[in-house]
Amino acid sequence: MRLFVCACILPLIVLTACGGETPPEDAIADSPIDTISVTASDTIGILMGDSNYVFGTIGDAVYTMEGNIAVLDEAACCVKVFDPSGEFLMQIGREGSGPGEMLYPGGMVMLSDGSFGILDQASGGFSRFNADGSFESLHIDFQGQGVPQWAWGVDDGAFVGASNVTRMQDDAINVTFSVGRWEDSPDPTVVYFENVFPFDPSDMASFLNNAIFSVAFAADRDGTVYIAPVSSSEYHIDIFDPDGTLISTIERDIPRVEKTPELIEDETAMISAILRERGLPEYMIDYTPDPFHWMIPPQSIGADGMGRIWVQNGTVDEPVMDVYSRDGEHLAVVRINGVMNPDVLDFMNIKVQPQGILAYSLQDPEYPRLYVIPMPEIPGE
C-alpha cells in the first residue's frame, strides 16, 4: 500500500493543467488591477550533451540561501545545483539505498541554515545534506510510512509539507491526508489541514480528490502557512501562524468556467497515462475530471518572502498569478509568458520564492528544462 501511494502521488501533486483551449479573458477581467507581464530570462536544461545539464524528470526546483538554483531530478535520483547564470556547480546524492543515496525522491526543501533536505518515500525518510552537498544524516526516519512531500522550508530548521498515512481499520484501508509542520520527529508538531477517508482501489478519482487534489498550500520563511481548497466552486485562502492559529482568510468571487469536452477528454487521457506508466492495474485507472476548472489548482500557491501570496488562477488556461497581501489586498495580476505551448495540454509547476520564480513542466514535448523568471515589481511595495 505504501508503494502504491508513493507511485500515485509523486507525479501528480505538483501538476497544474494548462493549455489546449483559448483562455477566457473574462476570468481576469473582473479585477481592476493592471496585469503585469513577465518572461523567463533564462532556461536550464538541454536535450543532449553535457549530462550535468540533461534532466530525466524535474521533480522540484528551489533557490538556495546563496541565490543558486537547486533542481531535483527524480529520474536520476540526485540534485543538481547551478549558479544564477545557469552554470553547473555540483551534484548532491545519487541513486541507491545507502547513506546519502536516493531511491524515489519526492521532494526537496531548503532549510533555514542553508542545508538541503530530501524527502524519499522509498528510502524511508528525510535526509539532510550540508550546504556543500555532503551527506549529514537521515534526519527523520519515517520508516517508509507517511513521508511528507512537496515541502517548504520555514523557520528554525522546520519544514511544511503534505503527508499520506494509510491504516487498516475494521478490514478497511483509511487514508489520512494532512498538511503539517515537521521539525525533528516523524510526527508533525502542527497540523494545518487534515482529511481522513476510506480508500477504494476501484475509485481512483475519489482518492485523488480527497488527497493530492484537495488543497493547495505554501509557506513563508517566517513559518506563515497558506492553505486553499482545490475547488471549482469556491475561492478562499486561509492564513495561519506557525503554531496553527488562523490569522485571516482571503475570499473572492470568481465565475465558474466550464471545460470544453476536448479538454476533459485530453485530461482524462493524460492522467490515465501517468497512472498506467506508474504501474497501476487497469481496474484502478478510472479517472473523471471535474467538468469545471479548479479556481485554485493543486500546488499553485507561492510565497515571495515579502508577506505576499501568489495564487495561480486556475480558470485561465495560461500561467496567470494573482498577488495578495496577507490582509487580502489584491496587489497585482502577473501573466507569465513563454513557459508553455498554448496548443498542448500541459502540466506546469510555477514555484514563487523570495529570490524569484522557477517553472517547469512534467510533460514538455521537447525535453525537461527549468525556466528562470525574474521577480517583477509589484505595485504598493
C-alpha positions as CSV (number, residue, x, y, z in Angstrom):
1,M,0.0,0.0,0.0
2,R,2.9,2.4,0.8
3,L,4.4,1.7,-2.6
4,F,1.0,2.3,-4.2
5,V,0.5,5.7,-2.5
6,C,4.1,6.7,-3.4
7,A,3.6,5.7,-7.1
8,C,0.3,7.6,-7.4
9,I,1.1,10.9,-5.7
10,L,4.6,11.8,-6.7
11,P,4.0,12.6,-10.3
12,L,0.6,14.3,-9.7
13,I,0.8,16.6,-6.8
14,V,2.8,19.3,-8.5
15,L,0.7,19.4,-11.6
16,T,-1.4,22.2,-12.9
17,A,-3.2,21.5,-16.1
18,C,-2.9,24.3,-18.7
19,G,-3.3,24.8,-22.4
20,G,-5.4,23.2,-25.1
21,E,-8.1,25.9,-25.5
22,T,-8.4,29.7,-25.8
23,P,-8.0,31.4,-22.4
24,P,-11.2,33.0,-21.2
25,E,-10.1,36.6,-20.7
26,D,-13.2,37.5,-18.7
27,A,-11.8,35.3,-16.0
28,I,-9.3,38.0,-15.1
29,A,-11.2,41.0,-16.4
30,D,-13.3,41.2,-13.2
31,S,-10.3,42.8,-11.4
32,P,-9.4,46.5,-11.8
33,I,-5.8,45.6,-11.1
34,D,-3.4,46.1,-14.1
35,T,-1.8,43.0,-15.5
36,I,1.9,42.7,-15.3
37,S,3.7,40.6,-17.9
38,V,6.9,38.8,-17.1
39,T,9.0,36.5,-19.3
40,A,11.6,33.9,-18.5
41,S,15.1,35.4,-18.5
42,D,16.9,32.0,-18.9
43,T,16.4,28.3,-19.1
44,I,18.4,25.4,-17.6
45,G,18.4,22.1,-19.4
46,I,19.4,20.7,-22.8
47,L,18.2,17.7,-24.9
48,M,21.6,16.1,-25.4
49,G,25.2,16.9,-24.5
50,D,26.8,17.5,-21.1
51,S,25.0,15.2,-18.7
52,N,25.1,17.9,-15.9
53,Y,22.5,19.8,-17.9
54,V,20.3,16.9,-19.0
55,F,17.3,16.2,-16.8
56,G,15.3,13.0,-16.6
57,T,12.3,14.3,-14.7
58,I,12.3,17.6,-12.8
59,G,10.6,17.0,-9.5
60,D,11.3,20.2,-7.7
61,A,13.3,23.4,-8.0
62,V,14.3,25.9,-5.3
63,Y,16.6,28.8,-4.7
64,T,19.4,28.2,-2.2
65,M,20.2,30.7,0.6
66,E,23.2,31.8,-1.6
67,G,20.9,32.5,-4.5
68,N,21.9,29.4,-6.5
69,I,19.3,27.1,-8.1
70,A,18.9,23.5,-7.0
71,V,17.0,21.1,-9.2
72,L,15.7,17.7,-8.0
73,D,16.0,15.2,-10.9
74,E,13.6,12.4,-9.8
75,A,14.7,10.1,-12.6
76,A,18.4,10.5,-11.9
77,C,17.9,10.4,-8.1
78,C,20.0,13.4,-7.5
79,V,20.0,17.2,-7.0
80,K,21.9,19.4,-9.4
81,V,22.9,22.9,-8.3
82,F,23.5,25.8,-10.7
83,D,24.7,29.4,-10.2
84,P,22.3,32.2,-11.0
85,S,23.6,32.3,-14.6
86,G,22.9,28.6,-15.1
87,E,26.4,27.2,-14.8
88,F,26.6,23.8,-13.1
89,L,28.2,23.8,-9.7
90,M,27.7,20.4,-8.1
91,Q,25.6,17.3,-7.8
92,I,24.1,16.1,-4.5
93,G,23.3,12.5,-3.9
94,R,22.9,9.6,-6.3
95,E,20.7,6.5,-6.9
96,G,20.9,3.8,-4.3
97,S,19.8,2.7,-0.9
98,G,22.9,3.7,1.2
99,P,23.5,6.8,3.2
100,G,23.2,9.9,1.1
101,E,21.5,8.0,-1.7
102,M,18.0,8.2,-3.1
103,L,15.5,5.7,-4.5
104,Y,12.4,7.7,-5.2
105,P,12.9,11.3,-4.2
106,G,9.6,13.1,-3.9
107,G,10.5,16.5,-2.5
108,M,13.3,18.9,-1.7
109,V,13.5,21.7,0.8
110,M,16.0,24.4,1.7
111,L,16.3,24.6,5.5
112,S,16.8,27.8,7.3
113,D,20.5,27.0,8.0
114,G,21.2,26.6,4.3
115,S,21.3,22.8,4.3
116,F,19.3,20.6,1.8
117,G,16.6,18.2,2.8
118,I,15.5,15.4,0.6
119,L,12.2,13.5,1.1
120,D,12.3,10.0,-0.2
121,Q,9.3,7.7,0.4
122,A,11.2,4.6,-0.7
123,S,14.3,5.1,1.5
124,G,12.1,5.9,4.4
125,G,12.6,9.5,5.4
126,F,14.1,12.9,5.4
127,S,17.8,13.0,4.6
128,R,19.9,16.1,5.3
129,F,22.8,17.3,3.2
130,N,25.1,20.2,4.1
131,A,25.3,23.3,2.0
132,D,28.4,22.0,0.3
133,G,26.5,18.9,-0.8
134,S,28.0,16.4,1.7
135,F,25.6,14.0,3.4
136,E,24.9,14.7,7.0
137,S,22.3,12.2,8.3
138,L,18.9,10.6,7.9
139,H,17.5,13.5,9.9
140,I,14.0,12.0,10.4
141,D,13.3,8.3,9.9
142,F,9.7,7.8,8.9
143,Q,10.3,4.1,8.3
144,G,8.6,4.4,4.9
145,Q,5.2,5.5,6.2
146,G,3.8,9.0,5.7
147,V,6.9,10.6,4.4
148,P,5.9,14.3,3.8
149,Q,6.3,15.6,0.2
150,W,6.3,19.0,-1.6
151,A,7.9,20.8,1.3
152,W,8.6,24.5,2.1
153,G,11.4,25.4,4.4
154,V,10.4,27.6,7.3
155,D,11.8,29.0,10.5
156,D,14.1,27.1,13.0
157,G,15.1,24.3,10.6
158,A,11.5,23.1,10.2
159,F,9.5,22.5,7.0
160,V,5.9,22.4,6.0
161,G,4.7,19.5,3.8
162,A,1.9,17.2,2.9
163,S,1.6,13.6,4.1
164,N,-0.4,10.5,3.3
165,V,-0.7,7.9,6.1
166,T,-2.6,4.6,5.5
167,R,-4.0,2.4,8.3
168,M,-6.1,-0.8,8.4
169,Q,-9.2,-0.4,10.4
170,D,-12.0,-3.0,10.6
171,D,-10.7,-4.7,7.4
172,A,-10.8,-1.4,5.5
173,I,-8.0,0.9,4.5
174,N,-8.2,4.5,5.7
175,V,-6.1,7.3,4.4
176,T,-5.2,10.4,6.3
177,F,-4.0,13.3,4.2
178,S,-2.6,16.2,6.1
179,V,-0.6,19.4,5.7
180,G,1.6,20.0,8.7
181,R,4.9,21.3,10.2
182,W,7.7,18.9,10.9
183,E,10.8,19.6,13.0
184,D,12.8,16.6,14.2
185,S,10.4,13.7,14.6
186,P,8.1,11.7,12.3
187,D,5.1,13.3,14.0
188,P,4.1,16.8,12.9
189,T,4.3,19.5,15.6
190,V,1.4,21.3,14.0
191,V,-1.4,20.1,11.6
192,Y,-3.0,22.8,9.5
193,F,-5.3,20.6,7.4
194,E,-6.4,17.0,7.7
195,N,-8.7,14.8,5.7
196,V,-9.5,11.2,6.7
197,F,-11.2,9.0,4.1
198,P,-11.6,5.3,3.1
199,F,-9.5,4.0,0.2
200,D,-11.4,2.3,-2.6
201,P,-8.9,0.8,-5.1
202,S,-11.6,0.9,-7.8
203,D,-12.2,4.7,-7.3
204,M,-9.0,6.5,-8.1
205,A,-10.8,9.8,-8.7
206,S,-12.0,9.8,-5.1
207,F,-8.5,9.1,-3.8
208,L,-7.0,12.0,-5.9
209,N,-9.8,14.4,-4.9
210,N,-9.6,13.6,-1.2
211,A,-5.8,13.7,-1.1
212,I,-3.5,15.4,-3.5
213,F,-6.3,17.3,-5.3
214,S,-7.9,18.5,-2.0
215,V,-5.8,21.6,-1.1
216,A,-3.0,23.8,-2.3
217,F,-0.5,25.2,0.2
218,A,2.7,27.2,0.6
219,A,4.7,28.6,3.5
220,D,6.8,31.7,4.1
221,R,10.3,31.6,5.6
222,D,8.9,33.0,8.8
223,G,6.6,30.0,9.2
224,T,3.3,31.6,7.9
225,V,1.3,28.9,6.1
226,Y,-1.2,29.5,3.3
227,I,-3.9,26.8,2.5
228,A,-6.6,26.9,-0.1
229,P,-9.2,24.3,-1.1
230,V,-8.9,22.9,-4.6
231,S,-12.4,23.6,-5.8
232,S,-14.3,24.6,-8.9
233,S,-16.9,26.4,-6.9
234,E,-15.2,28.3,-4.0
235,Y,-12.2,30.6,-3.7
236,H,-10.5,31.3,-0.4
237,I,-7.1,31.1,1.2
238,D,-6.6,30.5,4.9
239,I,-3.5,32.1,6.5
240,F,-2.1,30.5,9.6
241,D,0.6,31.4,12.2
242,P,3.3,28.8,12.6
243,D,1.5,27.4,15.7
244,G,-1.7,26.8,13.6
245,T,-3.7,29.9,14.7
246,L,-5.8,31.2,11.8
247,I,-4.8,34.8,11.1
248,S,-7.1,35.7,8.2
249,T,-8.9,34.4,5.2
250,I,-8.8,35.8,1.6
251,E,-12.1,35.3,-0.3
252,R,-13.0,36.3,-3.8
253,D,-16.0,35.8,-6.2
254,I,-14.8,34.3,-9.5
255,P,-17.3,33.0,-12.1
256,R,-17.1,29.2,-12.7
257,V,-15.5,28.3,-16.1
258,E,-16.6,25.0,-17.8
259,K,-14.1,22.9,-19.5
260,T,-14.6,22.0,-23.1
261,P,-15.3,18.4,-24.0
262,E,-12.0,18.2,-25.8
263,L,-10.1,19.4,-22.7
264,I,-11.9,16.8,-20.5
265,E,-11.0,14.1,-22.9
266,D,-7.3,15.2,-23.0
267,E,-7.1,15.5,-19.2
268,T,-8.6,12.1,-18.7
269,A,-6.2,10.5,-21.2
270,M,-3.2,12.3,-19.6
271,I,-3.9,11.4,-16.0
272,S,-4.8,7.8,-17.0
273,A,-1.5,7.5,-18.9
274,I,0.5,8.8,-15.9
275,L,-1.2,6.3,-13.6
276,R,-0.6,3.5,-16.1
277,E,3.0,4.4,-16.5
278,R,3.4,4.2,-12.7
279,G,2.3,0.6,-12.7
280,L,-1.3,0.8,-11.6
281,P,-3.6,-2.0,-12.8
282,E,-6.3,-1.2,-15.3
283,Y,-9.1,-1.6,-12.8
284,M,-7.7,1.3,-10.7
285,I,-7.4,3.6,-13.7
286,D,-10.8,5.2,-13.6
287,Y,-10.3,9.0,-13.5
288,T,-13.0,11.5,-14.5
289,P,-12.1,15.2,-14.4
290,D,-14.2,17.9,-12.8
291,P,-16.2,19.4,-15.6
292,F,-15.3,22.9,-14.4
293,H,-11.8,24.4,-13.9
294,W,-10.3,24.5,-10.5
295,M,-10.3,28.1,-9.2
296,I,-7.0,27.4,-7.3
297,P,-5.3,24.3,-8.7
298,P,-3.1,21.9,-6.6
299,Q,0.3,23.3,-5.6
300,S,-0.4,26.6,-7.2
301,I,0.4,28.9,-4.3
302,G,3.7,30.6,-3.6
303,A,5.2,33.0,-1.1
304,D,7.8,35.7,-2.1
305,G,9.2,36.5,1.3
306,M,7.7,39.9,1.4
307,G,4.4,38.8,3.0
308,R,2.7,38.5,-0.4
309,I,0.8,35.4,-1.5
310,W,0.9,34.4,-5.2
311,V,-2.1,32.3,-6.3
312,Q,-2.5,30.8,-9.8
313,N,-5.8,31.5,-11.4
314,G,-7.0,28.0,-12.5
315,T,-9.8,29.3,-14.6
316,V,-7.4,30.7,-17.1
317,D,-5.6,28.3,-19.4
318,E,-2.2,30.0,-19.2
319,P,0.0,30.9,-16.2
320,V,-1.7,33.9,-14.6
321,M,-1.0,34.7,-10.9
322,D,-2.9,36.9,-8.5
323,V,-0.8,38.6,-5.9
324,Y,-2.3,39.4,-2.5
325,S,-1.1,41.0,0.8
326,R,-1.7,39.0,3.9
327,D,-4.6,41.2,4.8
328,G,-6.3,40.3,1.5
329,E,-5.5,43.4,-0.7
330,H,-5.3,42.4,-4.3
331,L,-2.0,43.9,-5.4
332,A,-1.4,42.6,-8.9
333,V,-2.2,40.2,-11.7
334,V,1.0,38.7,-13.2
335,R,0.9,36.9,-16.5
336,I,3.9,34.6,-17.1
337,N,4.8,34.3,-20.8
338,G,6.9,31.9,-22.8
339,V,6.9,28.9,-20.4
340,M,4.4,26.6,-22.2
341,N,2.9,25.7,-25.6
342,P,-0.7,27.1,-25.6
343,D,-1.7,24.4,-28.2
344,V,-0.7,21.5,-26.0
345,L,-2.3,20.3,-22.7
346,D,0.5,20.7,-20.3
347,F,1.2,20.3,-16.6
348,M,3.2,23.3,-15.4
349,N,4.5,23.9,-11.9
350,I,5.3,27.5,-11.1
351,K,7.2,27.9,-7.8
352,V,7.3,31.5,-6.4
353,Q,10.1,32.1,-3.9
354,P,11.8,35.1,-2.3
355,Q,14.6,35.1,-4.9
356,G,12.4,34.7,-8.0
357,I,10.1,32.3,-9.9
358,L,11.0,28.9,-11.2
359,A,8.8,26.9,-13.6
360,Y,9.0,23.5,-15.1
361,S,6.8,21.0,-16.9
362,L,6.4,17.3,-16.5
363,Q,5.0,16.9,-20.0
364,D,7.4,19.1,-22.0
365,P,7.0,17.9,-25.6
366,E,10.7,18.5,-26.3
367,Y,12.8,17.9,-23.2
368,P,12.8,18.8,-19.5
369,R,14.0,22.3,-18.7
370,L,13.7,24.8,-16.0
371,Y,12.5,28.3,-16.7
372,V,14.1,31.1,-14.6
373,I,11.7,34.1,-14.2
374,P,12.7,37.4,-12.6
375,M,10.5,38.7,-9.8
376,P,8.6,41.7,-11.2
377,E,8.0,44.9,-9.3
378,I,4.6,44.7,-7.5
379,P,2.6,48.0,-7.0
380,G,2.4,49.0,-3.4
381,E,5.8,47.7,-2.5
